Amino acid sequence: MDQRVPTRTEALMQEVRGRIAARTLAPGDRLPSIRRFAAAMDVSPSTVVEAYDRLAAEGVIRARPGSGFYVTALHQPPLVLAEVGAPRARDVDPFWVSRQSLDAETSVPKPGCGWLPADWMPHVALRKGLRKLSHASDALLCDYGSTRGAPALRRLLIARFADEGLDVAPGQVMLTGSGTQAIDLVCRMLLRPGDTVLVDDPCYFNFLALLRAHQVKVIGVPYTPTGPDVGAFESIVASERPRLYVTNAGLHNPTGASLTAQTAHRVLSAAAAHELTIVEDEIFADFDPSPSARLAVPDGLSRVIRIGSFSKTLSASVRCGYIAARADWIEGLTDLQIATGFAGPSPVATELIAGVLAGGSYRKHMEEVRRRLVRARKDVAQRLAPLGIVPWLMPRGGYYLWCRLPDGVDSAALARRSMAEGVVLAPGNVFSVSQSAGAFMRFNVAQMADKRVLAVLRTAMDAERAASGRQLSPGQSTSKSGVRSEGSSRTGDGW
């Protein structure tokens, strides 16, 4: 017997339910506007109205007069991430970007991914370390790791913290399976479904994916060239009383901005006044050409939890992260690591990482990487300029450029078109809680060497302009002020 084909209204309802099941729409999130959803799904606005009304009647969403439609906490299905449609049917969300980046063949250009090319990594030092490990004890090669991770690597981390003025005792550091696991453990310990968490807007897209998996309310604070908009931060913390604030304090992902000392002071003051815990992700610390302001150092790990990993600087194949926090919190986090993973990270991984970090080759490796990135940032900005793609600011370090696209070009549509031509991009709204970054794209400058990237970008932008009915010259951009320097004095001016 033939199955009945869903009507357009039913198909839209299934799409919304699918996004809720995947946690790309969480309780309290605002649905796309009627016109925007109609344009994205190629249906009439009246079809969207009917679908939204029927979902509201079922209690899946609810209307707020003058504001739009919002997801309710009712009818939340179990978390199912792997079964929400075929890849071609997925929304352009954090999971879409991660899957495209991780599953692409090595020959596919990936300027939207979040790591350095393999030939930029210290493979000589890694191979040397692996040869040394081949003579290690049977226990190191075969046994579980200790619950807090290898003491040798923890001692190296404590010494690195001391160099920046952060005094950390051995009982305040633990190793984890990855930086993402570190955040997950913190969320498991401190959050409950329905709690409020503050993130930067824009922020690292997997923060959003992970937090939605924990079924919390996520609120974004506008990000500026000097850190979070402190006025907005103070207001949101006072009114919403979030449990956590998750951020990159150094080289921010995706904008590349750096926190200033003044902003750090006000953020910590507001956190102390309202008992807010801060998770400071330090994964890009070693890309900083000189130390910039941090939150953990002046706080002394009182209410700041520092996390990080070695995936960006050493190897994404040798996974290991860390947490530095109050000793009593480390006790609780250690129990959680036992409950969810039984032991700490692989002794083989931690021994390999400790060996590379302790050798002089790591310092030379990072010096060379920073030099290469200075050239790459300038070169990529110059090559994007004729397309009308302009950096929001020129970062002082790191490998990201957060760029504004020309008028009439939507970054999600551009990413879809580019993916069809074999180029993986990272569109702006996957980083944005407010979904207000449709005109932005994050580019990994170290992954831009392939000439196909600019050719595909140019073709996809022309097609997108034609589809939107706008005809712009290649160099026309919505940017009014061009590249903003990292030292801009316009604090409070969000992206």
Secondary structure, DSSP 8 states (H G I E B T S, - for coil): -------HHHHHHHHHHHHHHTTSS-TT-B---HHHHHHHHTS-HHHHHHHHHHHHHHTSEEEETTTEEEE-STT-----STTSS-GGGS-SSHHHHHHHHHHS-TTS--TTSSS--GGGS-HHHHHHHHHHHTTS-HHHHHS---TT--HHHHHHHHHHHHHTT----GGGEEEES-HHHHHHHHHHHH--TT-EEEEEES--HHHHHHHHHTT-EEEEEEEETTEE-HHHHHHHHHHH--SEEEE--SB-TTT--B--HHHHHHHHHHHHHTT-EEEEE-TTGGG-SS----SHHHHTTSSEEEEEESTTTT-SSS--EEEE--HHHHHHHHHHHHHHHSS-S-HHHHHHHHHHHHSHHHHHHHHHHHHHHHHHHHHHHHHHGGGT-EESEE-SSSSEEEEE--TT--HHHHHHHHHHTT---EEGGGG-SSS--TTEEEEEGGG--STHHHHHHHHHHHHHHHHHT----TT--S-SS-SEETT---TT---
